[in-house]
Amino acid sequence: MMLSGMALAYMYSLLLFFVQNLILVPSSRAKVPAIIVFGDSTVDTGNNNYIPTIAKCNFQPYGRDFPGGFPTGRFCNGRLPPDFLSEYFGLKPTIPAYLDPAYNISDFATGVCFASAATGYDNATADILEVIPLWKEVENFRDYKKRLSDYLGIEKANEILREAIYIVSIGTNDFIENYYPMQMRRSQFTVKEYQDFLIGIAENFFNQIYHLGARKISLTGLSPMGCLPSERTANFQDPFSCNEEYNNVALEFNRKMKNFVAKLNRELPGIRVVYSEIYDFILEIITKPSKFGFEVAEIGCCGTGTFEAGFLCHQDNPFTCTDADKSNFKPYGRDFPGGVPTGRFYNGRIFPDFLSESAGLKPTIPAYLDPMYNISDFSVGVCFASAAAGFDNCSVYLLVSA
């Protein structure tokens, strides 16, 4: 999701309000030595660029408002709220991703991001798109602590870890990528049991980072996940409306997380965790989009990543939706003759096209359903394939493929 500048500024101000509650001295700009980040796409500053996953955003239009106008791996048009927080406290204007080889421990000493887009508390959530699970984020943090100690000495490293601000933003993917679309967890848990299961994992996570030195932590609650663009788009019962069942689950989970935060503050000596509530703020963006600079809000849209969840529908008749799994938009086709997207899930031609040309036939094989072609074209080559289809008929129902 790309936020407008006004919406992003509002979100940053909200997060700053919660973060300032972590600082126990009068000055609002008290010395903060580092910003350390855990979580998912809401705070991932580029770690997924360096792992084999389709959950990436290292292409335009992502990054169009980032300095230089290039995509960084942030799932945003520019910087993320943790970046702005870093700059606010007199640190670097951007927080580097821990897996980015362009940075070293001297860069990470003032801020580092371990987050991975598409991950969750549940290890099974990370497995879906093969991203970094939360336990691995902790292992990377452990490795970071060792490197920081080697670089600055144990005493200085411990001081940085103790005084740093920790941002934790995670949990939505456990429901919208894992629990609801997948069968495994639903066969094991009711939704309330699954919430408790996730909180159990969260408790273990917080205990681990606490024993590694974390003391000042901001935990971001769930947004109204039933109103996310992908969920509005896929709401067949009430097209383009929010899925209120999902929203109610988010509200219930947030209530449990607030109680969990209170428990942490009671039981772990010296820790200070603040719960950052963003649900109402995100809901206000959705219900009053013009206030935040959005012009088109009637239709749930999606990102422009490798895996699309956006449907192409006629505005007057939402039931004319076609297949969700399309690639008829840029940057697909950028190396195709003329630079146009053709529906091929690639930057140009695909291997059957090259085979056709090497056999002395046409340089591209037409799609059988393309009305631009007729039987004379198909007599020397034709394609019946459908993206997202499989041997199992049930596979095609996932994205309404042919």
MIVEXDO-7293 format. One line per field, with one value per residue (C-alpha): residue in three letters; residue number from 0; z, y, x. Coordinates in nm, 3 decimals. Each point is the difference from the previous one (the first is absolute). Layout:
<pts>
res = ALA;...
n = NUM;...
Z = Z;...
Y = Y;...
X = X;...
</pts>
This chain:
<pts>
res = MET;MET;LEU;SER;GLY;MET;ALA;LEU;ALA;TYR;MET;TYR;SER;LEU;LEU;LEU;PHE;PHE;VAL;GLN;ASN;LEU;ILE;LEU;VAL;PRO;SER;SER;ARG;ALA;LYS;VAL;PRO;ALA;ILE;ILE;VAL;PHE;GLY;ASP;SER;THR;VAL;ASP;THR;GLY;ASN;ASN;ASN;TYR;ILE;PRO;THR;ILE;ALA;LYS;CYS;ASN;PHE;GLN;PRO;TYR;GLY;ARG;ASP;PHE;PRO;GLY;GLY;PHE;PRO;THR;GLY;ARG;PHE;CYS;ASN;GLY;ARG;LEU;PRO;PRO;ASP;PHE;LEU;SER;GLU;TYR;PHE;GLY;LEU;LYS;PRO;THR;ILE;PRO;ALA;TYR;LEU;ASP;PRO;ALA;TYR;ASN;ILE;SER;ASP;PHE;ALA;THR;GLY;VAL;CYS;PHE;ALA;SER;ALA;ALA;THR;GLY;TYR;ASP;ASN;ALA;THR;ALA;ASP;ILE;LEU;GLU;VAL;ILE;PRO;LEU;TRP;LYS;GLU;VAL;GLU;ASN;PHE;ARG;ASP;TYR;LYS;LYS;ARG;LEU;SER;ASP;TYR;LEU;GLY;ILE;GLU;LYS;ALA;ASN;GLU;ILE;LEU;ARG;GLU;ALA;ILE;TYR;ILE;VAL;SER;ILE;GLY;THR;ASN;ASP;PHE;ILE;GLU;ASN;TYR;TYR;PRO;MET;GLN;MET;ARG;ARG;SER;GLN;PHE;THR;VAL;LYS;GLU;TYR;GLN;ASP;PHE;LEU;ILE;GLY;ILE;ALA;GLU;ASN;PHE;PHE;ASN;GLN;ILE;TYR;HIS;LEU;GLY;ALA;ARG;LYS;ILE;SER;LEU;THR;GLY;LEU;SER;PRO;MET;GLY;CYS;LEU;PRO;SER;GLU;ARG;THR;ALA;ASN;PHE;GLN;ASP;PRO;PHE;SER;CYS;ASN;GLU;GLU;TYR;ASN;ASN;VAL;ALA;LEU;GLU;PHE;ASN;ARG;LYS;MET;LYS;ASN;PHE;VAL;ALA;LYS;LEU;ASN;ARG;GLU;LEU;PRO;GLY;ILE;ARG;VAL;VAL;TYR;SER;GLU;ILE;TYR;ASP;PHE;ILE;LEU;GLU;ILE;ILE;THR;LYS;PRO;SER;LYS;PHE;GLY;PHE;GLU;VAL;ALA;GLU;ILE;GLY;CYS;CYS;GLY;THR;GLY;THR;PHE;GLU;ALA;GLY;PHE;LEU;CYS;HIS;GLN;ASP;ASN;PRO;PHE;THR;CYS;THR;ASP;ALA;ASP;LYS;SER;ASN;PHE;LYS;PRO;TYR;GLY;ARG;ASP;PHE;PRO;GLY;GLY;VAL;PRO;THR;GLY;ARG;PHE;TYR;ASN;GLY;ARG;ILE;PHE;PRO;ASP;PHE;LEU;SER;GLU;SER;ALA;GLY;LEU;LYS;PRO;THR;ILE;PRO;ALA;TYR;LEU;ASP;PRO;MET;TYR;ASN;ILE;SER;ASP;PHE;SER;VAL;GLY;VAL;CYS;PHE;ALA;SER;ALA;ALA;ALA;GLY;PHE;ASP;ASN;CYS;SER;VAL;TYR;LEU;LEU;VAL;SER;ALA
n = 0;1;2;3;4;5;6;7;8;9;10;11;12;13;14;15;16;17;18;19;20;21;22;23;24;25;26;27;28;29;30;31;32;33;34;35;36;37;38;39;40;41;42;43;44;45;46;47;48;49;50;51;52;53;54;55;56;57;58;59;60;61;62;63;64;65;66;67;68;69;70;71;72;73;74;75;76;77;78;79;80;81;82;83;84;85;86;87;88;89;90;91;92;93;94;95;96;97;98;99;100;101;102;103;104;105;106;107;108;109;110;111;112;113;114;115;116;117;118;119;120;121;122;123;124;125;126;127;128;129;130;131;132;133;134;135;136;137;138;139;140;141;142;143;144;145;146;147;148;149;150;151;152;153;154;155;156;157;158;159;160;161;162;163;164;165;166;167;168;169;170;171;172;173;174;175;176;177;178;179;180;181;182;183;184;185;186;187;188;189;190;191;192;193;194;195;196;197;198;199;200;201;202;203;204;205;206;207;208;209;210;211;212;213;214;215;216;217;218;219;220;221;222;223;224;225;226;227;228;229;230;231;232;233;234;235;236;237;238;239;240;241;242;243;244;245;246;247;248;249;250;251;252;253;254;255;256;257;258;259;260;261;262;263;264;265;266;267;268;269;270;271;272;273;274;275;276;277;278;279;280;281;282;283;284;285;286;287;288;289;290;291;292;293;294;295;296;297;298;299;300;301;302;303;304;305;306;307;308;309;310;311;312;313;314;315;316;317;318;319;320;321;322;323;324;325;326;327;328;329;330;331;332;333;334;335;336;337;338;339;340;341;342;343;344;345;346;347;348;349;350;351;352;353;354;355;356;357;358;359;360;361;362;363;364;365;366;367;368;369;370;371;372;373;374;375;376;377;378;379;380;381;382;383;384;385;386;387;388;389;390;391;392;393;394;395;396;397;398;399;400;401
Z = 0.000;-0.093;0.236;-0.107;0.151;0.236;0.118;0.053;0.198;0.219;0.054;0.087;0.250;0.160;0.033;0.135;0.269;0.118;-0.026;0.209;0.281;0.010;0.094;0.369;-0.016;-0.057;-0.338;-0.295;-0.194;0.266;-0.120;-0.175;-0.123;-0.246;-0.148;-0.025;-0.203;-0.009;-0.197;-0.345;-0.312;0.206;0.117;-0.232;-0.147;-0.255;0.153;-0.244;-0.286;0.110;0.044;-0.263;0.035;-0.223;0.283;-0.130;-0.107;-0.153;-0.312;-0.094;0.088;0.349;0.114;-0.235;0.284;0.154;-0.044;-0.354;-0.089;0.010;0.169;0.313;0.104;0.223;-0.066;-0.031;-0.237;0.211;0.354;0.280;0.347;0.166;-0.246;0.105;0.366;-0.057;-0.158;0.276;0.266;-0.187;-0.154;-0.366;-0.221;-0.098;0.192;-0.191;-0.050;0.184;-0.307;-0.230;-0.091;-0.068;0.377;0.280;0.379;0.020;-0.187;0.211;0.325;-0.023;-0.137;-0.165;-0.142;0.031;-0.133;-0.292;-0.211;0.008;0.328;0.322;0.354;-0.127;-0.177;-0.241;-0.122;-0.105;-0.181;-0.238;-0.198;0.131;0.194;0.324;0.301;0.327;0.169;-0.271;0.056;0.362;-0.111;-0.224;0.299;0.205;-0.272;-0.012;0.373;-0.035;-0.293;0.186;0.307;-0.213;-0.163;0.302;0.297;0.220;0.235;-0.275;-0.200;0.304;0.060;-0.357;0.022;0.335;-0.112;-0.357;-0.112;-0.130;-0.253;-0.035;-0.266;-0.089;0.008;-0.288;-0.235;0.248;-0.067;-0.360;-0.150;0.228;0.224;-0.236;-0.347;0.121;0.151;0.240;0.287;-0.030;0.047;0.316;0.164;0.028;-0.078;0.372;0.067;-0.286;0.149;0.328;-0.188;-0.162;0.332;0.142;-0.282;0.061;0.368;-0.089;-0.252;0.250;0.264;-0.243;-0.110;0.364;0.102;-0.295;0.132;-0.128;0.253;-0.186;-0.243;-0.207;-0.106;-0.282;0.004;-0.297;-0.251;-0.120;-0.211;-0.152;-0.171;-0.159;-0.378;-0.068;0.241;-0.135;-0.352;0.093;0.192;-0.237;0.237;0.014;-0.277;0.094;0.356;0.309;0.138;0.342;0.129;-0.052;0.160;0.308;0.028;-0.016;0.275;0.224;-0.062;0.081;0.331;0.088;-0.103;0.230;0.292;-0.111;-0.001;0.354;0.104;-0.150;0.184;0.328;-0.032;-0.172;0.221;-0.171;-0.319;-0.140;-0.277;-0.148;-0.212;-0.319;-0.106;-0.372;-0.068;0.023;-0.195;-0.294;0.011;-0.024;-0.315;-0.148;0.102;-0.071;-0.284;-0.139;0.333;-0.063;-0.366;-0.158;-0.312;-0.087;0.289;-0.130;-0.131;0.199;-0.185;0.061;-0.018;-0.317;0.110;-0.161;0.166;-0.067;0.199;-0.183;-0.221;-0.318;0.028;-0.171;0.246;-0.079;0.031;0.249;-0.090;-0.335;0.180;-0.198;0.106;0.285;-0.123;-0.284;-0.122;-0.255;0.158;0.046;0.089;-0.178;-0.368;0.038;-0.227;-0.239;-0.348;0.049;0.378;0.049;0.255;-0.185;0.284;0.014;0.356;-0.105;-0.112;-0.365;-0.194;0.170;-0.099;-0.233;-0.205;-0.043;-0.092;-0.265;-0.151;0.007;-0.198;-0.271;0.112;0.145;0.270;0.242;0.065;0.024;0.285;-0.111;0.167;-0.155;-0.249;-0.201;-0.145;-0.209;-0.108;-0.264;0.275;0.225;-0.275;0.061;0.376;0.281;0.381;0.226;0.328;0.289;0.280;0.345;-0.144;0.110;-0.046;0.281;-0.100;0.348;-0.077;-0.252;0.249;0.212;-0.255;-0.227;-0.285;-0.306
Y = 0.000;0.341;0.279;0.359;0.252;0.135;-0.346;-0.101;0.317;-0.073;-0.357;0.116;0.255;-0.269;-0.239;0.279;0.069;-0.361;-0.014;0.315;-0.184;-0.232;0.282;0.071;0.340;0.338;0.079;-0.122;-0.044;-0.192;-0.177;-0.323;-0.193;-0.229;-0.109;-0.379;-0.147;-0.336;-0.098;-0.028;0.215;0.296;0.051;-0.210;0.235;-0.251;-0.335;-0.192;0.127;-0.249;-0.319;-0.226;0.111;0.156;0.239;0.283;0.359;0.085;0.149;0.308;0.153;-0.083;0.258;0.273;0.256;-0.142;0.221;-0.074;-0.150;-0.362;-0.306;-0.114;-0.303;0.210;-0.073;0.370;0.292;0.135;-0.031;-0.189;0.132;-0.158;0.196;0.325;-0.091;-0.060;0.342;0.165;-0.126;0.134;-0.332;-0.096;0.089;-0.364;-0.325;-0.263;-0.358;-0.247;-0.222;0.286;-0.059;0.372;0.062;-0.115;-0.001;0.367;0.084;-0.239;0.149;0.284;-0.199;-0.328;-0.176;-0.375;0.006;-0.213;0.070;-0.278;-0.147;-0.045;-0.125;-0.349;-0.181;-0.148;0.351;0.065;-0.336;0.100;0.246;-0.126;0.313;0.052;-0.149;0.191;-0.247;0.076;0.374;-0.069;-0.206;0.287;0.234;-0.236;0.005;0.379;0.025;-0.206;0.209;0.322;-0.122;-0.087;0.343;0.225;-0.219;-0.186;0.290;0.251;-0.255;-0.084;0.370;0.049;-0.302;0.116;0.358;-0.075;0.033;-0.330;0.005;-0.321;-0.012;-0.345;-0.228;0.086;-0.260;-0.277;0.050;0.120;-0.217;-0.300;-0.065;0.094;-0.109;-0.312;-0.308;-0.120;0.249;0.015;-0.377;0.036;0.314;0.205;0.364;0.086;-0.292;0.116;0.349;-0.151;-0.218;0.312;0.182;-0.296;0.036;0.377;-0.060;-0.223;0.259;0.286;-0.206;-0.079;0.357;0.113;-0.237;0.128;0.354;0.153;0.228;0.272;-0.156;0.127;-0.278;0.095;-0.155;-0.136;0.231;-0.063;-0.289;-0.065;0.339;-0.064;0.041;-0.369;-0.100;0.257;-0.120;-0.365;0.067;-0.176;0.019;0.380;0.111;0.268;0.027;-0.079;-0.353;0.070;-0.351;0.067;0.344;-0.146;-0.256;0.284;0.191;-0.306;-0.080;0.360;-0.020;-0.313;0.165;0.297;-0.241;-0.179;0.328;0.075;-0.347;0.060;0.330;-0.168;-0.306;0.108;0.232;0.320;-0.055;0.268;-0.112;0.236;-0.123;0.206;-0.005;0.072;-0.165;0.315;0.204;-0.242;-0.026;0.379;-0.007;-0.251;0.180;0.354;-0.054;0.353;0.135;-0.184;0.082;-0.310;0.054;-0.350;-0.206;-0.176;-0.306;-0.222;-0.011;-0.182;0.037;-0.048;-0.286;-0.331;-0.160;0.204;-0.013;0.281;-0.072;0.192;0.079;0.227;0.275;-0.025;-0.377;-0.144;-0.353;0.025;-0.062;-0.192;-0.203;0.149;-0.145;0.237;0.172;0.244;0.303;0.142;-0.088;-0.323;0.013;0.269;-0.197;-0.123;0.161;0.339;-0.027;-0.104;-0.250;-0.295;-0.217;-0.194;-0.024;0.122;0.306;-0.111;-0.320;-0.340;-0.322;-0.142;0.321;-0.058;-0.364;0.110;0.245;-0.252;-0.243;0.262;0.085;0.326;0.175;-0.006;-0.258;0.147;-0.068;-0.201;0.241;0.312;0.136;0.167;-0.338;-0.258;-0.361;0.091;0.140;-0.297;-0.250;0.065;0.034;0.052;0.030;-0.143;0.063;0.194;0.161;-0.145;-0.320;-0.344;-0.372;0.015;0.170;0.153;0.200;0.215;0.103;0.185;0.282;-0.079;-0.108;-0.190
X = 0.000;0.133;-0.097;-0.043;0.239;-0.265;-0.103;0.361;0.068;-0.300;0.113;0.352;-0.136;-0.213;0.292;0.221;-0.258;0.019;0.378;0.042;-0.178;0.300;0.237;0.014;0.174;-0.173;0.154;-0.207;0.325;0.189;0.310;-0.096;0.305;-0.179;-0.332;-0.037;-0.286;-0.180;-0.308;-0.153;-0.053;-0.122;0.359;0.220;0.264;0.125;0.096;-0.219;0.215;0.266;-0.201;-0.165;-0.362;-0.264;-0.090;0.216;-0.055;0.336;-0.157;-0.200;-0.242;0.130;0.252;-0.121;0.019;0.317;0.309;0.114;-0.339;0.111;-0.153;0.180;-0.201;-0.226;-0.367;-0.071;0.042;0.288;0.126;-0.174;-0.097;0.310;0.216;-0.165;0.041;0.369;0.039;-0.208;0.239;0.302;0.103;0.015;-0.299;-0.043;0.040;0.201;-0.117;0.221;0.042;0.102;0.368;0.046;0.005;0.227;-0.001;0.098;-0.322;-0.207;0.133;-0.254;-0.290;-0.083;-0.304;-0.058;-0.357;-0.118;-0.309;-0.265;0.122;-0.196;0.022;-0.084;0.288;-0.254;-0.085;0.360;0.007;-0.281;0.214;0.335;0.091;0.191;-0.183;-0.008;0.237;0.257;-0.042;0.096;0.300;0.111;-0.038;0.216;0.263;-0.026;0.063;0.316;0.124;-0.082;0.190;0.302;-0.017;-0.064;0.078;-0.248;-0.075;-0.076;-0.200;-0.213;-0.062;-0.122;-0.229;-0.138;-0.072;-0.111;-0.363;-0.144;-0.284;-0.204;-0.274;-0.133;-0.305;-0.233;0.150;-0.073;-0.368;-0.031;0.276;-0.014;-0.301;-0.282;0.128;0.183;-0.159;0.269;-0.036;-0.380;-0.008;0.209;-0.141;-0.314;0.075;0.011;0.235;0.219;0.016;0.118;0.249;0.149;0.020;0.189;0.254;0.013;0.075;0.294;0.124;-0.012;0.175;0.279;0.066;-0.030;0.279;0.205;-0.031;-0.326;-0.172;-0.195;-0.245;-0.292;-0.239;-0.236;-0.348;-0.188;-0.166;-0.359;0.127;-0.341;0.031;0.338;-0.021;0.053;-0.277;-0.247;0.072;-0.055;-0.324;-0.241;-0.298;0.013;0.239;0.254;-0.128;0.202;-0.012;-0.145;0.076;0.370;-0.029;-0.165;0.279;0.255;-0.182;-0.016;0.366;0.095;-0.187;0.195;0.326;-0.067;-0.042;0.315;0.198;-0.120;0.118;0.346;0.035;-0.092;0.219;0.323;0.211;0.110;-0.198;-0.231;-0.235;-0.258;-0.287;-0.040;-0.364;-0.039;-0.338;-0.213;0.254;0.004;-0.378;-0.023;0.213;-0.242;-0.318;0.131;0.249;-0.012;0.126;0.326;0.048;-0.155;-0.209;-0.126;-0.129;-0.311;0.179;0.230;0.327;0.321;0.373;0.196;0.218;0.084;-0.302;-0.312;-0.322;-0.178;-0.298;-0.081;-0.368;-0.247;-0.090;-0.373;-0.009;0.245;-0.109;0.181;0.330;0.256;0.300;0.202;0.327;0.089;0.312;-0.142;0.163;0.347;0.273;-0.098;0.093;0.263;0.239;-0.270;0.008;-0.164;0.035;-0.362;-0.139;-0.152;-0.127;0.325;0.131;0.337;0.193;-0.016;-0.055;-0.019;0.174;-0.276;0.035;0.371;-0.061;-0.249;0.248;0.285;-0.218;-0.054;-0.353;-0.137;0.208;-0.296;-0.270;-0.351;-0.242;-0.303;-0.243;0.152;-0.262;0.277;0.094;-0.186;0.043;0.257;0.224;-0.065;0.090;0.372;-0.016;-0.248;0.006;-0.273;0.185;-0.155;0.200;-0.075;-0.153;0.118;-0.059;-0.257;-0.327;-0.016;0.311;-0.183;-0.265;0.255;0.032;-0.296;0.230;-0.116
</pts>
